[in-house]
Amino acid sequence: MLPTQCPSCQEQLNVTCLKCAHCGTEVHGVYDLPLLARLTEADQQFVLRFVKSSGSLKEMATQMKLSYPTVRNLLNEIIQKINDDEK
């Protein structure tokens, strides 16, 4: 899992270098992590499961052995995190 928070102060980390594994070219700068990469690993797994189930919360609830309202609440929490992050 890609670290997204500073281990010292817990602030958001930025990408400062990208390197081509093939030729070794490096690109330096300060770049924000993509929005989905800033979510927790559990939230990322939920989003992947959501996409794989074609957005069916009913199917996800069955797969996860959770109630539909619980799965809906999990999705709402992720939506809130995304909305908060975009502000």
C-alpha positions as CSV (number, residue, x, y, z in Angstrom):
1,M,0.0,0.0,0.0
2,L,1.3,3.4,-0.9
3,P,1.8,5.6,2.1
4,T,-0.4,8.7,2.0
5,Q,0.3,10.4,5.3
6,C,3.5,11.6,6.9
7,P,4.6,9.2,9.7
8,S,5.8,12.2,11.8
9,C,3.0,14.8,11.6
10,Q,0.2,12.8,9.8
11,E,-0.1,15.5,7.0
12,Q,-0.9,14.4,3.4
13,L,2.2,13.3,1.5
14,N,2.9,14.5,-2.1
15,V,4.7,12.7,-4.9
16,T,8.0,14.4,-5.7
17,C,9.6,11.9,-8.2
18,L,8.4,9.5,-10.8
19,K,10.9,7.1,-12.4
20,C,10.6,5.0,-15.6
21,A,11.6,1.4,-14.7
22,H,12.6,0.8,-18.3
23,C,15.0,3.6,-19.1
24,G,15.6,5.3,-15.7
25,T,14.2,8.7,-16.7
26,E,13.1,10.7,-13.7
27,V,10.5,13.4,-13.4
28,H,10.7,15.7,-10.4
29,G,8.1,18.1,-9.0
30,V,5.5,18.3,-6.3
31,Y,2.3,16.4,-7.3
32,D,-0.8,15.6,-5.3
33,L,-1.8,12.0,-5.0
34,P,-4.8,11.0,-7.0
35,L,-8.1,11.3,-5.1
36,L,-8.7,7.6,-4.8
37,A,-5.1,7.0,-3.6
38,R,-5.8,9.3,-0.7
39,L,-8.6,7.0,0.6
40,T,-7.7,4.3,3.1
41,E,-7.0,0.8,1.9
42,A,-10.4,-0.4,3.2
43,D,-12.2,2.4,1.3
44,Q,-10.2,1.6,-1.9
45,Q,-11.3,-2.0,-1.6
46,F,-14.9,-1.0,-1.1
47,V,-14.7,1.2,-4.2
48,L,-13.2,-1.7,-6.2
49,R,-15.9,-4.0,-5.0
50,F,-18.5,-1.4,-5.9
51,V,-17.2,-1.1,-9.5
52,K,-17.0,-4.9,-9.9
53,S,-20.6,-5.3,-8.8
54,S,-21.7,-2.6,-11.3
55,G,-22.7,-0.4,-8.5
56,S,-25.2,-2.8,-7.0
57,L,-25.2,-2.2,-3.3
58,K,-27.7,-5.1,-2.9
59,E,-25.1,-7.5,-4.5
60,M,-22.3,-6.0,-2.3
61,A,-24.4,-6.5,0.8
62,T,-24.8,-10.2,-0.1
63,Q,-21.1,-10.6,-0.9
64,M,-20.0,-8.8,2.3
65,K,-22.7,-10.5,4.5
66,L,-23.9,-7.1,5.6
67,S,-27.3,-5.4,5.5
68,Y,-28.1,-3.1,2.7
69,P,-28.3,-0.1,5.0
70,T,-24.9,-0.8,6.4
71,V,-23.3,-1.0,2.9
72,R,-25.2,2.2,2.0
73,N,-23.7,3.9,5.1
74,L,-20.2,2.7,4.1
75,L,-20.7,4.2,0.7
76,N,-22.0,7.5,2.2
77,E,-19.0,7.7,4.4
78,I,-16.6,7.4,1.4
79,I,-18.6,10.0,-0.5
80,Q,-18.3,12.3,2.4
81,K,-14.5,11.8,2.6
82,I,-14.3,12.5,-1.1
83,N,-16.4,15.7,-0.8
84,D,-14.4,16.9,2.2
85,D,-11.1,16.2,0.3
86,E,-12.2,18.3,-2.7
87,K,-12.9,21.4,-0.6
